[in-house]
Amino acid sequence: MPVYHIDPNPHRVSYGTTIGILLLNAHVPCIPGDVANASTFEFPVAYRVVDDLGAKLGKSALGRALDQLIQNGCLFSHEAEQAAGLILAGNARALYRID
């Protein structure tokens, strides 16, 4: 039987796990073999959902891409703002299954 050494760390939320996995807040089925399915592993796994990380990273990347298009003369700033609004609105509709 394995021996677990527990450190008195006030920032830990769980013990007895081998690894921890961060998950995006996505509502998709995760079959065995998927990293988000605990039965994939033969050892204890701790999961933590990171809310809004995908949205924050996507918004940041979109901003960088649109800035580059403005700098290269492909878009005016008002066109980039319109494009960002359309892209983000479309993502929100898909995420929340609106339409």
N, C-alpha and C positions, 0 to 999 in steps of 0.2 A: 504494500500500500504506500502511495507517495506521501511524503511529509511536506506540508505546506508551512512556510515561515511567513507569518503575518507581521508586517511592519505597521506600527501605529501612525499611519499617515492620515491626517484629517481630510486630505483632498481626495482620497480614494473613495469610490462608491461601491466597489465590489472586490471580493477576494476569491482565490482559488481558481482563477482563470489563467490560461497559458498565454493567450494573446487578446488584444482588444481591437475591434474593428469599428471604424467610423462609417456611418451610412448616411447617404443623402435622404431627405424626406421624400422618397418616391413610392408611389403606390402601385407596385408591380409585383406579380407573383414571383417567388424565388424558389425554384425547384432544387432538389438535392444536387449538389455540385456547384451551385452558385454560392459565392462568398457570403451572401446575406442569409443563407439557410444554415442554421447551426448544425443540422445533421450532416453537413458536408465534412465536418471535422471530427476526429476521433478523440478530441480533448475539449475541455471547457473553453468557451469563447464568450467574451463580454462584448456587447454591442452598445453603441451610443449613436443616436440619431442627431445629426447636425442640421438643425433647421435653417432653411434659407441659404445654405452655403452655395448650392448650385445657382440660385438666382443672383447672389452677390457676385460670384465669379463670372457668370454670364453677362451681367450688366457691366462689369468692369472691362471684360474683353470686348464687348460691343462698343463701349466708349473709346477704347484704344483703336479699334478698327475704323470707326467713323472719324476719329481725329486724323488718322493717317490718310483717309480719303479726302478730307478737307485740305490737309497739307499738300497732297499731291494734285490738288486742283480738280478732283473728280466730282466733288460736291461742295455746295455752299453750306454754311453753317445752319441756315434755316432748313435746308433739305435734309441735312443729317439729323436734325431734331425731329423732323417729320418721320424719317425712316426709323429712328429709335422708338418713337411712339408706336408706330405700326408693328414693329418686330416684337416689342415688349407686350403689346396688347394681344397679339397673336399667341405668344407663349402663354400668357395668362389664360386665354380662352382654352387652349389645349390642356393646360395643367388642371384647370378646374372643370373641364369638360362642359364648357359653355358653348352653345350653338348646336 
